[in-house]
């Protein structure tokens, strides 16, 4: 029973590292094909969408916790 987390953890790490390698390789190949300006623009769009989604999630969490009556003061 103690070997299960080790095997599954190792599989997860290997799978994630493999996926990261191919994702980086694919993006690098796309960058060579289309130029660095297009890659930088796409990266900026993704970063802006991520920050916007993070802010929206924070506001929803704050207002939902306040509506449920949770104490948010220190």
CHARMM internal coordinates of N, CA and C (Angstrom, degrees):
IC EDIT
DIST 1 N 1 CA 1.4432
DIST 1 CA 1 C 1.5332
ANGL 1 N 1 CA 1 C 111.06
DIST 1 C 2 N 1.3079
ANGL 1 CA 1 C 2 N 118.72
DIHE 1 N 1 CA 1 C 2 N -27.02
DIST 2 N 2 CA 1.4611
ANGL 1 C 2 N 2 CA 121.06
DIHE 1 CA 1 C 2 N 2 CA -178.69
DIST 2 CA 2 C 1.5206
ANGL 2 N 2 CA 2 C 112.86
DIHE 1 C 2 N 2 CA 2 C -76.04
DIST 2 C 3 N 1.3246
ANGL 2 CA 2 C 3 N 118.29
DIHE 2 N 2 CA 2 C 3 N -15.31
DIST 3 N 3 CA 1.4509
ANGL 2 C 3 N 3 CA 121.29
DIHE 2 CA 2 C 3 N 3 CA -177.25
DIST 3 CA 3 C 1.5173
ANGL 3 N 3 CA 3 C 112.35
DIHE 2 C 3 N 3 CA 3 C -84.57
DIST 3 C 4 N 1.3242
ANGL 3 CA 3 C 4 N 118.16
DIHE 3 N 3 CA 3 C 4 N -17.73
DIST 4 N 4 CA 1.4681
ANGL 3 C 4 N 4 CA 121.46
DIHE 3 CA 3 C 4 N 4 CA -175.60
DIST 4 CA 4 C 1.5319
ANGL 4 N 4 CA 4 C 111.72
DIHE 3 C 4 N 4 CA 4 C -61.57
DIST 4 C 5 N 1.3406
ANGL 4 CA 4 C 5 N 120.52
DIHE 4 N 4 CA 4 C 5 N -49.86
DIST 5 N 5 CA 1.4676
ANGL 4 C 5 N 5 CA 118.65
DIHE 4 CA 4 C 5 N 5 CA 179.21
DIST 5 CA 5 C 1.5294
ANGL 5 N 5 CA 5 C 113.24
DIHE 4 C 5 N 5 CA 5 C -63.37
DIST 5 C 6 N 1.3120
ANGL 5 CA 5 C 6 N 117.29
DIHE 5 N 5 CA 5 C 6 N -32.15
DIST 6 N 6 CA 1.4619
ANGL 5 C 6 N 6 CA 120.57
DIHE 5 CA 5 C 6 N 6 CA 179.86
DIST 6 CA 6 C 1.5265
ANGL 6 N 6 CA 6 C 110.12
DIHE 5 C 6 N 6 CA 6 C -68.05
DIST 6 C 7 N 1.3370
ANGL 6 CA 6 C 7 N 117.11
DIHE 6 N 6 CA 6 C 7 N -45.13
DIST 7 N 7 CA 1.4622
ANGL 6 C 7 N 7 CA 120.76
DIHE 6 CA 6 C 7 N 7 CA -179.12
DIST 7 CA 7 C 1.5255
ANGL 7 N 7 CA 7 C 110.31
DIHE 6 C 7 N 7 CA 7 C -66.99
DIST 7 C 8 N 1.3370
ANGL 7 CA 7 C 8 N 116.84
DIHE 7 N 7 CA 7 C 8 N -47.85
DIST 8 N 8 CA 1.4641
ANGL 7 C 8 N 8 CA 119.81
DIHE 7 CA 7 C 8 N 8 CA -178.97
DIST 8 CA 8 C 1.5303
ANGL 8 N 8 CA 8 C 111.39
DIHE 7 C 8 N 8 CA 8 C -66.89
DIST 8 C 9 N 1.3109
ANGL 8 CA 8 C 9 N 117.53
DIHE 8 N 8 CA 8 C 9 N -37.43
DIST 9 N 9 CA 1.4637
ANGL 8 C 9 N 9 CA 120.51
DIHE 8 CA 8 C 9 N 9 CA 177.65
DIST 9 CA 9 C 1.5148
ANGL 9 N 9 CA 9 C 111.67
DIHE 8 C 9 N 9 CA 9 C -65.38
DIST 9 C 10 N 1.3174
ANGL 9 CA 9 C 10 N 116.44
DIHE 9 N 9 CA 9 C 10 N -41.67
DIST 10 N 10 CA 1.4612
ANGL 9 C 10 N 10 CA 120.66
DIHE 9 CA 9 C 10 N 10 CA 177.86
DIST 10 CA 10 C 1.5253
ANGL 10 N 10 CA 10 C 110.65
DIHE 9 C 10 N 10 CA 10 C -64.22
DIST 10 C 11 N 1.3327
ANGL 10 CA 10 C 11 N 116.84
DIHE 10 N 10 CA 10 C 11 N -43.39
DIST 11 N 11 CA 1.4651
ANGL 10 C 11 N 11 CA 120.82
DIHE 10 CA 10 C 11 N 11 CA 178.03
DIST 11 CA 11 C 1.5257
ANGL 11 N 11 CA 11 C 111.00
DIHE 10 C 11 N 11 CA 11 C -61.30
DIST 11 C 12 N 1.3191
ANGL 11 CA 11 C 12 N 116.59
DIHE 11 N 11 CA 11 C 12 N -41.92
DIST 12 N 12 CA 1.4586
ANGL 11 C 12 N 12 CA 120.70
DIHE 11 CA 11 C 12 N 12 CA -179.87
DIST 12 CA 12 C 1.5281
ANGL 12 N 12 CA 12 C 110.88
DIHE 11 C 12 N 12 CA 12 C -63.62
DIST 12 C 13 N 1.3132
ANGL 12 CA 12 C 13 N 117.05
DIHE 12 N 12 CA 12 C 13 N -44.97
DIST 13 N 13 CA 1.4630
ANGL 12 C 13 N 13 CA 120.56
DIHE 12 CA 12 C 13 N 13 CA -179.94
DIST 13 CA 13 C 1.5235
ANGL 13 N 13 CA 13 C 110.80
DIHE 12 C 13 N 13 CA 13 C -63.81
DIST 13 C 14 N 1.3346
ANGL 13 CA 13 C 14 N 117.91
DIHE 13 N 13 CA 13 C 14 N -43.94
DIST 14 N 14 CA 1.4636
ANGL 13 C 14 N 14 CA 121.13
DIHE 13 CA 13 C 14 N 14 CA -179.95
DIST 14 CA 14 C 1.5236
ANGL 14 N 14 CA 14 C 110.39
DIHE 13 C 14 N 14 CA 14 C -64.35
DIST 14 C 15 N 1.3370
ANGL 14 CA 14 C 15 N 117.57
DIHE 14 N 14 CA 14 C 15 N -43.02
DIST 15 N 15 CA 1.4633
ANGL 14 C 15 N 15 CA 120.89
DIHE 14 CA 14 C 15 N 15 CA -179.84
DIST 15 CA 15 C 1.5300
ANGL 15 N 15 CA 15 C 110.91
DIHE 14 C 15 N 15 CA 15 C -64.39
DIST 15 C 16 N 1.3211
ANGL 15 CA 15 C 16 N 117.70
DIHE 15 N 15 CA 15 C 16 N -43.19
DIST 16 N 16 CA 1.4581
ANGL 15 C 16 N 16 CA 120.46
DIHE 15 CA 15 C 16 N 16 CA 179.83
DIST 16 CA 16 C 1.5238
ANGL 16 N 16 CA 16 C 111.80
DIHE 15 C 16 N 16 CA 16 C -66.93
DIST 16 C 17 N 1.3053
ANGL 16 CA 16 C 17 N 117.99
DIHE 16 N 16 CA 16 C 17 N -41.21
DIST 17 N 17 CA 1.4593
ANGL 16 C 17 N 17 CA 120.68
DIHE 16 CA 16 C 17 N 17 CA 178.60
DIST 17 CA 17 C 1.5314
ANGL 17 N 17 CA 17 C 111.24
DIHE 16 C 17 N 17 CA 17 C -65.16
DIST 17 C 18 N 1.3381
ANGL 17 CA 17 C 18 N 117.09
DIHE 17 N 17 CA 17 C 18 N -39.02
DIST 18 N 18 CA 1.4596
ANGL 17 C 18 N 18 CA 120.22
DIHE 17 CA 17 C 18 N 18 CA 177.20
DIST 18 CA 18 C 1.5203
ANGL 18 N 18 CA 18 C 110.87
DIHE 17 C 18 N 18 CA 18 C -64.55
DIST 18 C 19 N 1.3258
ANGL 18 CA 18 C 19 N 116.61
DIHE 18 N 18 CA 18 C 19 N -45.01
DIST 19 N 19 CA 1.4640
ANGL 18 C 19 N 19 CA 120.48
DIHE 18 CA 18 C 19 N 19 CA 179.32
DIST 19 CA 19 C 1.5236
ANGL 19 N 19 CA 19 C 111.03
DIHE 18 C 19 N 19 CA 19 C -63.96
DIST 19 C 20 N 1.3333
ANGL 19 CA 19 C 20 N 117.56
DIHE 19 N 19 CA 19 C 20 N -39.55
DIST 20 N 20 CA 1.4628
ANGL 19 C 20 N 20 CA 120.34
DIHE 19 CA 19 C 20 N 20 CA 178.50
DIST 20 CA 20 C 1.5247
ANGL 20 N 20 CA 20 C 110.97
DIHE 19 C 20 N 20 CA 20 C -65.08
DIST 20 C 21 N 1.3223
ANGL 20 CA 20 C 21 N 117.11
DIHE 20 N 20 CA 20 C 21 N -40.23
DIST 21 N 21 CA 1.4633
ANGL 20 C 21 N 21 CA 120.33
DIHE 20 CA 20 C 21 N 21 CA 179.26
DIST 21 CA 21 C 1.5232
ANGL 21 N 21 CA 21 C 110.72
DIHE 20 C 21 N 21 CA 21 C -60.69
DIST 21 C 22 N 1.3445
ANGL 21 CA 21 C 22 N 116.92
DIHE 21 N 21 CA 21 C 22 N -48.32
DIST 22 N 22 CA 1.4551
ANGL 21 C 22 N 22 CA 119.41
DIHE 21 CA 21 C 22 N 22 CA -178.20
DIST 22 CA 22 C 1.5256
ANGL 22 N 22 CA 22 C 112.12
DIHE 21 C 22 N 22 CA 22 C -70.44
DIST 22 C 23 N 1.3364
ANGL 22 CA 22 C 23 N 118.58
DIHE 22 N 22 CA 22 C 23 N -32.20
DIST 23 N 23 CA 1.4552
ANGL 22 C 23 N 23 CA 120.78
DIHE 22 CA 22 C 23 N 23 CA 176.56
DIST 23 CA 23 C 1.5288
ANGL 23 N 23 CA 23 C 111.10
DIHE 22 C 23 N 23 CA 23 C -66.36
DIST 23 C 24 N 1.3231
ANGL 23 CA 23 C 24 N 116.73
DIHE 23 N 23 CA 23 C 24 N -44.35
DIST 24 N 24 CA 1.4664
ANGL 23 C 24 N 24 CA 120.41
DIHE 23 CA 23 C 24 N 24 CA 178.50
DIST 24 CA 24 C 1.5198
ANGL 24 N 24 CA 24 C 110.48
DIHE 23 C 24 N 24 CA 24 C -65.10
DIST 24 C 25 N 1.3387
ANGL 24 CA 24 C 25 N 116.78
DIHE 24 N 24 CA 24 C 25 N -42.17
DIST 25 N 25 CA 1.4705
ANGL 24 C 25 N 25 CA 120.55
DIHE 24 CA 24 C 25 N 25 CA 178.72
DIST 25 CA 25 C 1.5235
ANGL 25 N 25 CA 25 C 110.63
DIHE 24 C 25 N 25 CA 25 C -62.01
DIST 25 C 26 N 1.3350
ANGL 25 CA 25 C 26 N 117.65
DIHE 25 N 25 CA 25 C 26 N -43.39
DIST 26 N 26 CA 1.4596
ANGL 25 C 26 N 26 CA 120.96
DIHE 25 CA 25 C 26 N 26 CA -179.22
DIST 26 CA 26 C 1.5291
ANGL 26 N 26 CA 26 C 110.72
DIHE 25 C 26 N 26 CA 26 C -64.41
DIST 26 C 27 N 1.3377
ANGL 26 CA 26 C 27 N 116.70
DIHE 26 N 26 CA 26 C 27 N -43.82
DIST 27 N 27 CA 1.4602
ANGL 26 C 27 N 27 CA 119.50
DIHE 26 CA 26 C 27 N 27 CA 179.93
DIST 27 CA 27 C 1.5233
ANGL 27 N 27 CA 27 C 111.25
DIHE 26 C 27 N 27 CA 27 C -66.79
DIST 27 C 28 N 1.3113
ANGL 27 CA 27 C 28 N 117.01
DIHE 27 N 27 CA 27 C 28 N -36.98
DIST 28 N 28 CA 1.4689
ANGL 27 C 28 N 28 CA 120.28
DIHE 27 CA 27 C 28 N 28 CA 177.71
DIST 28 CA 28 C 1.5265
ANGL 28 N 28 CA 28 C 110.03
DIHE 27 C 28 N 28 CA 28 C -64.43
DIST 28 C 29 N 1.3213
ANGL 28 CA 28 C 29 N 116.85
DIHE 28 N 28 CA 28 C 29 N -43.88
DIST 29 N 29 CA 1.4673
ANGL 28 C 29 N 29 CA 120.29
DIHE 28 CA 28 C 29 N 29 CA 178.55
DIST 29 CA 29 C 1.5250
ANGL 29 N 29 CA 29 C 111.31
DIHE 28 C 29 N 29 CA 29 C -64.32
DIST 29 C 30 N 1.3262
ANGL 29 CA 29 C 30 N 117.90
DIHE 29 N 29 CA 29 C 30 N -37.97
DIST 30 N 30 CA 1.4593
ANGL 29 C 30 N 30 CA 120.97
DIHE 29 CA 29 C 30 N 30 CA 177.73
DIST 30 CA 30 C 1.5235
ANGL 30 N 30 CA 30 C 110.91
DIHE 29 C 30 N 30 CA 30 C -67.29
DIST 30 C 31 N 1.3188
ANGL 30 CA 30 C 31 N 116.48
DIHE 30 N 30 CA 30 C 31 N -35.50
DIST 31 N 31 CA 1.4581
ANGL 30 C 31 N 31 CA 120.68
DIHE 30 CA 30 C 31 N 31 CA 178.76
DIST 31 CA 31 C 1.5132
ANGL 31 N 31 CA 31 C 112.33
DIHE 30 C 31 N 31 CA 31 C -66.22
DIST 31 C 32 N 1.3176
ANGL 31 CA 31 C 32 N 117.21
DIHE 31 N 31 CA 31 C 32 N -37.06
DIST 32 N 32 CA 1.4600
ANGL 31 C 32 N 32 CA 120.32
DIHE 31 CA 31 C 32 N 32 CA 177.59
DIST 32 CA 32 C 1.5152
ANGL 32 N 32 CA 32 C 111.31
DIHE 31 C 32 N 32 CA 32 C -68.31
DIST 32 C 33 N 1.3325
ANGL 32 CA 32 C 33 N 116.21
DIHE 32 N 32 CA 32 C 33 N -32.78
DIST 33 N 33 CA 1.4447
ANGL 32 C 33 N 33 CA 120.52
DIHE 32 CA 32 C 33 N 33 CA -176.73
DIST 33 CA 33 C 1.5297
ANGL 33 N 33 CA 33 C 112.10
DIHE 32 C 33 N 33 CA 33 C -76.00
DIST 33 C 34 N 1.3231
ANGL 33 CA 33 C 34 N 117.37
DIHE 33 N 33 CA 33 C 34 N -44.33
DIST 34 N 34 CA 1.4546
ANGL 33 C 34 N 34 CA 120.42
DIHE 33 CA 33 C 34 N 34 CA -172.23
DIST 34 CA 34 C 1.5163
ANGL 34 N 34 CA 34 C 115.09
DIHE 33 C 34 N 34 CA 34 C -100.98
DIST 34 C 35 N 1.2779
ANGL 34 CA 34 C 35 N 118.86
DIHE 34 N 34 CA 34 C 35 N -4.75
DIST 35 N 35 CA 1.4535
ANGL 34 C 35 N 35 CA 120.65
DIHE 34 CA 34 C 35 N 35 CA -177.92
DIST 35 CA 35 C 1.5140
ANGL 35 N 35 CA 35 C 111.03
DIHE 34 C 35 N 35 CA 35 C 94.75
DIST 35 C 36 N 1.3077
ANGL 35 CA 35 C 36 N 115.23
DIHE 35 N 35 CA 35 C 36 N 158.51
DIST 36 N 36 CA 1.4622
ANGL 35 C 36 N 36 CA 119.38
DIHE 35 CA 35 C 36 N 36 CA -175.92
DIST 36 CA 36 C 1.5216
ANGL 36 N 36 CA 36 C 112.26
DIHE 35 C 36 N 36 CA 36 C -76.44
DIST 36 C 37 N 1.3280
ANGL 36 CA 36 C 37 N 117.86
DIHE 36 N 36 CA 36 C 37 N -25.26
DIST 37 N 37 CA 1.4670
ANGL 36 C 37 N 37 CA 119.87
DIHE 36 CA 36 C 37 N 37 CA -179.25
DIST 37 CA 37 C 1.5222
ANGL 37 N 37 CA 37 C 111.58
DIHE 36 C 37 N 37 CA 37 C -63.70
DIST 37 C 38 N 1.3131
ANGL 37 CA 37 C 38 N 117.05
DIHE 37 N 37 CA 37 C 38 N -42.47
DIST 38 N 38 CA 1.4633
ANGL 37 C 38 N 38 CA 120.93
DIHE 37 CA 37 C 38 N 38 CA 179.70
DIST 38 CA 38 C 1.5248
ANGL 38 N 38 CA 38 C 111.16
DIHE 37 C 38 N 38 CA 38 C -66.93
DIST 38 C 39 N 1.3203
ANGL 38 CA 38 C 39 N 116.96
DIHE 38 N 38 CA 38 C 39 N -37.82
DIST 39 N 39 CA 1.4579
ANGL 38 C 39 N 39 CA 120.72
DIHE 38 CA 38 C 39 N 39 CA 179.79
DIST 39 CA 39 C 1.5237
ANGL 39 N 39 CA 39 C 110.49
DIHE 38 C 39 N 39 CA 39 C -68.17
DIST 39 C 40 N 1.3340
ANGL 39 CA 39 C 40 N 116.58
DIHE 39 N 39 CA 39 C 40 N -42.09
DIST 40 N 40 CA 1.4637
ANGL 39 C 40 N 40 CA 119.87
DIHE 39 CA 39 C 40 N 40 CA 178.55
DIST 40 CA 40 C 1.5232
ANGL 40 N 40 CA 40 C 111.41
DIHE 39 C 40 N 40 CA 40 C -65.17
DIST 40 C 41 N 1.3257
ANGL 40 CA 40 C 41 N 117.12
DIHE 40 N 40 CA 40 C 41 N -39.11
DIST 41 N 41 CA 1.4616
ANGL 40 C 41 N 41 CA 120.75
DIHE 40 CA 40 C 41 N 41 CA 178.30
DIST 41 CA 41 C 1.5253
ANGL 41 N 41 CA 41 C 110.87
DIHE 40 C 41 N 41 CA 41 C -64.75
DIST 41 C 42 N 1.3174
ANGL 41 CA 41 C 42 N 117.30
DIHE 41 N 41 CA 41 C 42 N -43.55
DIST 42 N 42 CA 1.4630
ANGL 41 C 42 N 42 CA 120.87
DIHE 41 CA 41 C 42 N 42 CA 178.21
DIST 42 CA 42 C 1.5327
ANGL 42 N 42 CA 42 C 110.72
DIHE 41 C 42 N 42 CA 42 C -64.39
DIST 42 C 43 N 1.3213
ANGL 42 CA 42 C 43 N 117.22
DIHE 42 N 42 CA 42 C 43 N -40.34
DIST 43 N 43 CA 1.4651
ANGL 42 C 43 N 43 CA 120.46
DIHE 42 CA 42 C 43 N 43 CA 177.78
DIST 43 CA 43 C 1.5162
ANGL 43 N 43 CA 43 C 112.56
DIHE 42 C 43 N 43 CA 43 C -64.29
DIST 43 C 44 N 1.3258
ANGL 43 CA 43 C 44 N 116.48
DIHE 43 N 43 CA 43 C 44 N -38.84
DIST 44 N 44 CA 1.4668
ANGL 43 C 44 N 44 CA 120.27
DIHE 43 CA 43 C 44 N 44 CA 177.62
DIST 44 CA 44 C 1.5193
ANGL 44 N 44 CA 44 C 111.02
DIHE 43 C 44 N 44 CA 44 C -66.22
DIST 44 C 45 N 1.3277
ANGL 44 CA 44 C 45 N 117.20
DIHE 44 N 44 CA 44 C 45 N -38.80
DIST 45 N 45 CA 1.4658
ANGL 44 C 45 N 45 CA 120.46
DIHE 44 CA 44 C 45 N 45 CA 177.74
DIST 45 CA 45 C 1.5239
ANGL 45 N 45 CA 45 C 111.22
DIHE 44 C 45 N 45 CA 45 C -63.90
DIST 45 C 46 N 1.3121
ANGL 45 CA 45 C 46 N 116.47
DIHE 45 N 45 CA 45 C 46 N -43.93
DIST 46 N 46 CA 1.4602
ANGL 45 C 46 N 46 CA 120.41
DIHE 45 CA 45 C 46 N 46 CA 179.61
DIST 46 CA 46 C 1.5268
ANGL 46 N 46 CA 46 C 110.45
DIHE 45 C 46 N 46 CA 46 C -64.51
DIST 46 C 47 N 1.3197
ANGL 46 CA 46 C 47 N 117.61
DIHE 46 N 46 CA 46 C 47 N -41.58
DIST 47 N 47 CA 1.4648
ANGL 46 C 47 N 47 CA 121.13
DIHE 46 CA 46 C 47 N 47 CA 179.10
DIST 47 CA 47 C 1.5286
ANGL 47 N 47 CA 47 C 110.83
DIHE 46 C 47 N 47 CA 47 C -64.86
DIST 47 C 48 N 1.3314
ANGL 47 CA 47 C 48 N 117.33
DIHE 47 N 47 CA 47 C 48 N -40.66
DIST 48 N 48 CA 1.4694
ANGL 47 C 48 N 48 CA 120.47
DIHE 47 CA 47 C 48 N 48 CA 179.07
DIST 48 CA 48 C 1.5200
ANGL 48 N 48 CA 48 C 110.99
DIHE 47 C 48 N 48 CA 48 C -65.64
DIST 48 C 49 N 1.3231
ANGL 48 CA 48 C 49 N 117.49
DIHE 48 N 48 CA 48 C 49 N -41.65
DIST 49 N 49 CA 1.4643
ANGL 48 C 49 N 49 CA 120.61
DIHE 48 CA 48 C 49 N 49 CA 178.27
DIST 49 CA 49 C 1.5206
ANGL 49 N 49 CA 49 C 110.46
DIHE 48 C 49 N 49 CA 49 C -64.56
DIST 49 C 50 N 1.3252
ANGL 49 CA 49 C 50 N 117.01
DIHE 49 N 49 CA 49 C 50 N -39.42
DIST 50 N 50 CA 1.4612
ANGL 49 C 50 N 50 CA 120.46
DIHE 49 CA 49 C 50 N 50 CA 178.89
DIST 50 CA 50 C 1.5251
ANGL 50 N 50 CA 50 C 111.41
DIHE 49 C 50 N 50 CA 50 C -63.73
DIST 50 C 51 N 1.3258
ANGL 50 CA 50 C 51 N 117.42
DIHE 50 N 50 CA 50 C 51 N -45.19
DIST 51 N 51 CA 1.4671
ANGL 50 C 51 N 51 CA 121.10
DIHE 50 CA 50 C 51 N 51 CA 179.91
DIST 51 CA 51 C 1.5276
ANGL 51 N 51 CA 51 C 110.23
DIHE 50 C 51 N 51 CA 51 C -64.57
DIST 51 C 52 N 1.3313
ANGL 51 CA 51 C 52 N 117.11
DIHE 51 N 51 CA 51 C 52 N -41.31
DIST 52 N 52 CA 1.4593
ANGL 51 C 52 N 52 CA 120.79
DIHE 51 CA 51 C 52 N 52 CA 178.12
DIST 52 CA 52 C 1.5281
ANGL 52 N 52 CA 52 C 111.11
DIHE 51 C 52 N 52 CA 52 C -63.16
DIST 52 C 53 N 1.3302
ANGL 52 CA 52 C 53 N 117.38
DIHE 52 N 52 CA 52 C 53 N -43.44
DIST 53 N 53 CA 1.4635
ANGL 52 C 53 N 53 CA 120.87
DIHE 52 CA 52 C 53 N 53 CA 177.96
DIST 53 CA 53 C 1.5237
ANGL 53 N 53 CA 53 C 110.91
DIHE 52 C 53 N 53 CA 53 C -64.33
DIST 53 C 54 N 1.3234
ANGL 53 CA 53 C 54 N 117.27
DIHE 53 N 53 CA 53 C 54 N -38.09
DIST 54 N 54 CA 1.4612
ANGL 53 C 54 N 54 CA 121.36
DIHE 53 CA 53 C 54 N 54 CA 178.76
DIST 54 CA 54 C 1.5312
ANGL 54 N 54 CA 54 C 111.19
DIHE 53 C 54 N 54 CA 54 C -65.26
DIST 54 C 55 N 1.3250
ANGL 54 CA 54 C 55 N 116.59
DIHE 54 N 54 CA 54 C 55 N -42.18
DIST 55 N 55 CA 1.4643
ANGL 54 C 55 N 55 CA 120.10
DIHE 54 CA 54 C 55 N 55 CA 177.40
DIST 55 CA 55 C 1.5292
ANGL 55 N 55 CA 55 C 111.67
DIHE 54 C 55 N 55 CA 55 C -65.01
DIST 55 C 56 N 1.3175
ANGL 55 CA 55 C 56 N 116.34
DIHE 55 N 55 CA 55 C 56 N -42.71
DIST 56 N 56 CA 1.4691
ANGL 55 C 56 N 56 CA 120.04
DIHE 55 CA 55 C 56 N 56 CA 178.26
DIST 56 CA 56 C 1.5253
ANGL 56 N 56 CA 56 C 110.58
DIHE 55 C 56 N 56 CA 56 C -61.58
DIST 56 C 57 N 1.3144
ANGL 56 CA 56 C 57 N 117.31
DIHE 56 N 56 CA 56 C 57 N -43.85
DIST 57 N 57 CA 1.4586
ANGL 56 C 57 N 57 CA 120.99
DIHE 56 CA 56 C 57 N 57 CA 178.51
DIST 57 CA 57 C 1.5236
ANGL 57 N 57 CA 57 C 111.20
DIHE 56 C 57 N 57 CA 57 C -62.55
DIST 57 C 58 N 1.3296
ANGL 57 CA 57 C 58 N 117.22
DIHE 57 N 57 CA 57 C 58 N -39.75
DIST 58 N 58 CA 1.4596
ANGL 57 C 58 N 58 CA 120.34
DIHE 57 CA 57 C 58 N 58 CA 177.75
DIST 58 CA 58 C 1.5182
ANGL 58 N 58 CA 58 C 112.52
DIHE 57 C 58 N 58 CA 58 C -63.87
DIST 58 C 59 N 1.3481
ANGL 58 CA 58 C 59 N 116.69
DIHE 58 N 58 CA 58 C 59 N -43.45
DIST 59 N 59 CA 1.4615
ANGL 58 C 59 N 59 CA 119.75
DIHE 58 CA 58 C 59 N 59 CA 178.23
DIST 59 CA 59 C 1.5259
ANGL 59 N 59 CA 59 C 111.81
DIHE 58 C 59 N 59 CA 59 C -65.73
DIST 59 C 60 N 1.3140
ANGL 59 CA 59 C 60 N 117.52
DIHE 59 N 59 CA 59 C 60 N -42.33
DIST 60 N 60 CA 1.4657
ANGL 59 C 60 N 60 CA 120.33
DIHE 59 CA 59 C 60 N 60 CA 178.73
DIST 60 CA 60 C 1.5223
ANGL 60 N 60 CA 60 C 110.31
DIHE 59 C 60 N 60 CA 60 C -62.61
DIST 60 C 61 N 1.3188
ANGL 60 CA 60 C 61 N 116.84
DIHE 60 N 60 CA 60 C 61 N -42.69
DIST 61 N 61 CA 1.4635
ANGL 60 C 61 N 61 CA 120.73
DIHE 60 CA 60 C 61 N 61 CA 178.74
DIST 61 CA 61 C 1.5209
ANGL 61 N 61 CA 61 C 111.00
DIHE 60 C 61 N 61 CA 61 C -63.42
DIST 61 C 62 N 1.3222
ANGL 61 CA 61 C 62 N 117.15
DIHE 61 N 61 CA 61 C 62 N -43.47
DIST 62 N 62 CA 1.4588
ANGL 61 C 62 N 62 CA 120.88
DIHE 61 CA 61 C 62 N 62 CA -179.22
DIST 62 CA 62 C 1.5320
ANGL 62 N 62 CA 62 C 111.31
DIHE 61 C 62 N 62 CA 62 C -63.43
DIST 62 C 63 N 1.3283
ANGL 62 CA 62 C 63 N 116.28
DIHE 62 N 62 CA 62 C 63 N -48.52
DIST 63 N 63 CA 1.4661
ANGL 62 C 63 N 63 CA 119.11
DIHE 62 CA 62 C 63 N 63 CA -177.56
DIST 63 CA 63 C 1.5201
ANGL 63 N 63 CA 63 C 111.82
DIHE 62 C 63 N 63 CA 63 C -70.42
DIST 63 C 64 N 1.3117
ANGL 63 CA 63 C 64 N 118.33
DIHE 63 N 63 CA 63 C 64 N -34.60
DIST 64 N 64 CA 1.4536
ANGL 63 C 64 N 64 CA 120.58
DIHE 63 CA 63 C 64 N 64 CA 177.22
DIST 64 CA 64 C 1.5233
ANGL 64 N 64 CA 64 C 110.98
DIHE 63 C 64 N 64 CA 64 C -67.65
DIST 64 C 65 N 1.3288
ANGL 64 CA 64 C 65 N 117.30
DIHE 64 N 64 CA 64 C 65 N -42.03
DIST 65 N 65 CA 1.4637
ANGL 64 C 65 N 65 CA 119.58
DIHE 64 CA 64 C 65 N 65 CA 178.84
DIST 65 CA 65 C 1.5213
ANGL 65 N 65 CA 65 C 111.17
DIHE 64 C 65 N 65 CA 65 C -67.72
DIST 65 C 66 N 1.3269
ANGL 65 CA 65 C 66 N 117.04
DIHE 65 N 65 CA 65 C 66 N -34.04
DIST 66 N 66 CA 1.4627
ANGL 65 C 66 N 66 CA 120.04
DIHE 65 CA 65 C 66 N 66 CA 176.45
DIST 66 CA 66 C 1.5294
ANGL 66 N 66 CA 66 C 110.99
DIHE 65 C 66 N 66 CA 66 C -70.08
DIST 66 C 67 N 1.3407
ANGL 66 CA 66 C 67 N 116.96
DIHE 66 N 66 CA 66 C 67 N -37.57
DIST 67 N 67 CA 1.4691
ANGL 66 C 67 N 67 CA 120.55
DIHE 66 CA 66 C 67 N 67 CA 178.71
DIST 67 CA 67 C 1.5302
ANGL 67 N 67 CA 67 C 111.54
DIHE 66 C 67 N 67 CA 67 C -68.01
DIST 67 C 68 N 1.3151
ANGL 67 CA 67 C 68 N 116.67
DIHE 67 N 67 CA 67 C 68 N -30.21
DIST 68 N 68 CA 1.4616
ANGL 67 C 68 N 68 CA 120.54
DIHE 67 CA 67 C 68 N 68 CA 178.38
DIST 68 CA 68 C 1.5242
ANGL 68 N 68 CA 68 C 112.62
DIHE 67 C 68 N 68 CA 68 C -82.49
DIST 68 C 69 N 1.3204
ANGL 68 CA 68 C 69 N 116.54
DIHE 68 N 68 CA 68 C 69 N -5.66
DIST 69 N 69 CA 1.4523
ANGL 68 C 69 N 69 CA 120.38
DIHE 68 CA 68 C 69 N 69 CA 176.60
DIST 69 CA 69 C 1.5168
ANGL 69 N 69 CA 69 C 114.91
DIHE 68 C 69 N 69 CA 69 C 83.91
DIST 69 C 70 N 1.3167
ANGL 69 CA 69 C 70 N 117.80
DIHE 69 N 69 CA 69 C 70 N 23.43
DIST 70 N 70 CA 1.4574
ANGL 69 C 70 N 70 CA 119.93
DIHE 69 CA 69 C 70 N 70 CA 177.97
DIST 70 CA 70 C 1.5196
ANGL 70 N 70 CA 70 C 110.19
DIHE 69 C 70 N 70 CA 70 C -75.79
DIST 70 C 71 N 1.3220
ANGL 70 CA 70 C 71 N 116.37
DIHE 70 N 70 CA 70 C 71 N 144.79
DIST 71 N 71 CA 1.4537
ANGL 70 C 71 N 71 CA 120.94
DIHE 70 CA 70 C 71 N 71 CA -179.12
DIST 71 CA 71 C 1.5276
ANGL 71 N 71 CA 71 C 108.37
DIHE 70 C 71 N 71 CA 71 C -83.24
DIST 71 C 72 N 1.3473
ANGL 71 CA 71 C 72 N 116.69
DIHE 71 N 71 CA 71 C 72 N 114.13
DIST 72 N 72 CA 1.4547
ANGL 71 C 72 N 72 CA 121.32
DIHE 71 CA 71 C 72 N 72 CA -176.76
DIST 72 CA 72 C 1.5244
ANGL 72 N 72 CA 72 C 113.17
DIHE 71 C 72 N 72 CA 72 C -102.96
DIST 72 C 73 N 1.3229
ANGL 72 CA 72 C 73 N 117.43
DIHE 72 N 72 CA 72 C 73 N 3.65
DIST 73 N 73 CA 1.4650
ANGL 72 C 73 N 73 CA 119.61
DIHE 72 CA 72 C 73 N 73 CA -178.55
DIST 73 CA 73 C 1.5318
ANGL 73 N 73 CA 73 C 109.88
DIHE 72 C 73 N 73 CA 73 C -86.24
DIST 73 C 74 N 1.3360
ANGL 73 CA 73 C 74 N 113.95
DIHE 73 N 73 CA 73 C 74 N 155.05
DIST 74 N 74 CA 1.4615
ANGL 73 C 74 N 74 CA 118.72
DIHE 73 CA 73 C 74 N 74 CA 178.61
DIST 74 CA 74 C 1.4736
ANGL 74 N 74 CA 74 C 107.49
DIHE 73 C 74 N 74 CA 74 C -81.28
END
COOR INIT
IC SEED 1 N 1 CA 1 C
IC BUILD
